[in-house]
Amino acid sequence: MTLFYHFAKVAESNNYTRPTLINESYIEIKEGRHPVVESLSDSPFMTNNLILGKNNRIAVISGPNMGGKSTFMRQNALIAIMARIGSFVPAKKAVIGDIDRIFTRIGASDDLASGRSTFMVEMEETATILNNATYQSLVLMDEVGRGTSGEEGSSIAQSIVEYLCEKLKPLTLFSTHYTEVTDLAEKFSNAENLCFNAEEKNGQIYFLYHAETGKQSKSFGIEVAKLAGLPYEVITLALKKRQKVSEKQNESKNFIQTQITQKNVTLPISEKKETSYNEETIKQEKLIKVLKNINLENTTPLQAFKILEKVLSLI
């Protein structure tokens, strides 16, 4: 009786809502809030919505560090727990389905005494999730794969998401900085992209803390490093190096475009494939679309090779 008295006091003082409990594997939260972060903050909490159910099982979340991804993931898990133990919840509306277990892979840790690195611990926890989660589970995975090289980390993260989409299909929140992972939402109908964006004005970065449909357009990694207090010389050098990478990617893009143009001009008529005007037009439109969608700031070497393969297949 004392427990529910405290539940009632907290619900009344913090404007909590009575959740609706159902037997399906489903979560719908409108204007959800993190109960702890909200209580410790002096500014109004930015609310967010979430729907995971029959059609959308997995939300792939992207956005800059400090943009609100981890808070969003945690708050939805907390709301689900609070609802299931009989408490009102910090949201305008909450429909919480039947959840057998909640699995989390969040944060970084190691076990030096046992000789286990941060990455090994991360993989062991991931293995526990993939070997035990069911359709009725709620899974939270935060930037899995970051403890190893970029190409390997991206490959592992992609494989995990594909496994979750195709085989297990639990309700899942999966945050990532890998563009290749966000591309999977185009492949799997039960996955969707959510993004926490930021804006840059007058050299300052402003986090919006709002989940929107879509994927990350810029990482803001150097800007976050600047906020953290890295020395001016380090930030300046990082900006120069980023500029060089961008210039190299531009050069590669221009080289590809030049090769396409030259091939179209110099190729003898007798050697051209006999395709109809419509087929040629469709190829050109696809090629233009591929080139326009290249994100120079965030393209990794692995992505560049994939883009080049796609371009070569269209010329």
N, C-alpha and C positions, 0 to 999 in steps of 0.2 A: 504493500500500500504506500509506503514511504517513497519507493522508486517512482511510482506513477504520479505522486504528488509533485515531486521535483520535475518530472517530465512536463506536467501541466504548468508549473511556474515558469520554466524556461520557454515553453511554447508561447505563453502569454506575453512575456517580456520581450521576446525576440520576433514576434509576428510570424510564428510558424503555422503551417497548414496541415490539416488532417489528410494523410495519404490514402489512396485507394489501392487495396491489395487484390491482385488477381492471380489465377493459377497458370497463366501462360508465361512463356519466356519473353518478357517484354519490359521495357523501361521507358517511361515518358516523364520528363521533368521540364516544367516551364518556370523560367526566372529562378533557377536554382542558385543557391549561395553556399559558400563554405562556412560552416558554423563557427569554426575557430578563427579563421582569418578575418571574418566579419566582426567578431567580438573584439579583436585586437587592433582593428584599423579605425582611425579617426574619420577617414573619408568614406563616402557611400560605396558599397560593394557593387561591382559590375556583375549583373546577373546574366546567366546563360541558359540556353535550352538544349535538350538532348532527347532524341527518340531512337531507340534501338529495338527492333522487333523482328517480325517474320521476314520482311524484305531487306532491311538494313541491319545486318548482324555486326558489322565491324566499322568503326569510325577511325580512319587514319588521320591523325592530328599533326599538323605542321605549324611552323611559326618560329620566331626568334626566341632565344633564351630570355627568360624573365618576362615572356609575353603572356603567361597565364596557362600554359598547357598542363603542367603538373597539378596546379590548383584545381583546374577544371576536372581532371581525372579523379582526383581525390574526393572532391566535393560530391560527385555523383555516386561514388562508392559509399561515402558516409551517409548520404540521403537514403540509399538502399538499405543500409544496415539499420539506421534509425527507424525507418518505416517497418522493418521486419521485427524489431524488438518491441514495437508498440508505442513509439514516440511520434509526435507531430514532427514535421520536417521543414527546413528553411527553403521554401519554394512557394510559388503561387499555386502550382498544381503538381502533383506527383502520383503517377500510376506505376506501381512497382509489382512486377511479376514474380513468379516462383524462381528463386535462386538457390541452388543447392550449396554452392561454395563461391567465395570470392578469392581469386588468385591475383597477386600483385608482383610485378618485377619493376620496382621503382627505387631510384637512388643508387649510389655506388658504395661498395664495401669490399674489403678483402679479409682474408683469414691467414695472416702471416704465420701463426703458430703451426698451422697444418700445411703451410707451403702453397696455399691456394691464392692466386692473384684475383684482382677485381674482376677480370674477364672470366676466369674460371668459375667464380661464385655466380656471376651473371648467367653463364651457360647452364650451371647446375640448377639454378632457380627456374630458368626457362624450360629445361628438361622436365622439371617437376610439373610445370603448368601443362606442357604439351602431352605429357603421359597421363595426366589425371583430370583435366578439364573435360566437361561434357557440354551438351547443347544447353543445359540449364544453368551453366556457370556464368559468372561475370569475371572477365579478365582485364587487368590493367597492365600494360607493358610500356615502359617509358624509355625511349631511345635505346633499344636493344641493339647491340652490335658496335657500339661506339668505342669499346675497349680494345679494338684491333685495327688493322689497316682499313682505309676507306673502302677499297674494293671488296675485301672479305666481309667487313661489317655490313655493307650494303647487300651483299649476296645472302648473308645469313638472315638479315631483317626481311628481305623479300621472300625468302623461302618460308620463314615463320608465318608471315601474313598469308601466303598462298595456302599453307597447310591449314591455318585457321579458317580460311574462306572455303576451302574445298572439303575438308574432312570433319573437323570438330564443330565449327560454326557456333561457338559460344558468343554471348554478348561481349564485345571487345572494344576497348579504347586503347589504341596503339599510337603513341607519339613518335615522331621521327624527324630527322633532318635530311634524310636521304630522299632525293627527288625520285629515284627509281621506285621507292615504296609507294609514294603518292600516285605514281602512274598506274598502280595495280587496280585502283578504283575504276579505271576504264575497262579493265579486263574482267572483273568480277562484279556481277549485278548486286551481290549482297554486301558490297563495301562502298563507303562514301568518304569523301575528303572533307575535313573541317580544318579551318585555318585561323590562327590568331595573328593578325597583322599588326604592323607598327607604321608610324609615319615619321619622316625625317624633315624637320623644318629648321632653317637657319643653323644647320650643323648639330641640332639636338634631336634625339630620338624620343618619340612619344609612343608608349605602348597603349593599345586600344582595349586589351583584355576582353575582347568580344569574339566569340566563336562564329565564324561565317562559313558558308559552303564554299569550297575551293581549296587551293593548296598554296603553300608558301611561295612568294614571289622574290623575296630577298631575305638573307639570313641575319643581317645586321650584326654579325659576329664581332667585327672590329669596333663598331659603335658601343656594343655591350662591354667590350674590353676597356674602352675609354671610360665608361661609367664606373667600372670596377677600380679605376685608378692606376692603370698601367702607365709607365713613364711616357712623356710626350714623344721622346725619340723612338720608342717602340711602336707607338701608334702611327707616327709619321712613316716609318719604314714599312709597316704593314700595309698602309694605304698605297705606297709606291709599288709594293710587290703585287697587290691586288690589281693595280692599274696595268702592270706588265702582263699579268695573266689575261686580263680582259683584252689587251691589245693583241696578244698571241692568238686568242680565240677569234678575234675579228679578222686577223690575217688568214686563219684557217678557213673561216667562212667565205672570205673574199676569194681565196684560192679555189675553193670548191665551185663558187659561182663562175669564176674565170674558166675553169675546166669544162663546165657545163656549156658555157657560151662557145668556147672554141670547138668543142665536140659537135655542137649543132651546126657551126659554120663550115668546118673543114671536112666533115664526114661526107664521102662521095654518095651521090644519090643511089647508086647501085647497091651500096652497103647498108643503107637505111632499112630498118624494119618496115615492112608494109603494114602500117597501122592506119586505121581510119582517123579522120580529123577529130572525131569525138574522143577516141582513145588517147590521142596525143594531147588533146586539151585537158583531159582528166589527169594525165600524168603530170602535166605542167602545173595544174592547180594543186596537186598533192605535194609536188616539189616545193612550190612557193609556200605552202602551209607549213611544211617541215622547217624550212629556213626561217620563217617568221616566228616560229615557236621556240627557237633556240634561245635559251636564257644564258647569256654570256657570263653573267656574274656567278651563276651557280652550277655551270656545267662541269662535271668531273671528267677526268680522262676516259673512264669507262663509258660514260654517256656520249662523249665525243666520238668514240669508235662506233657506237651503236648508231649515232646520227649519220656518220660517214657511210656505214653499211646501207642505211635506208636511202640515203641520197644516191648512192651508186646503183641501187636497185631500180631507181626511177629514171635513170638516164641511159 
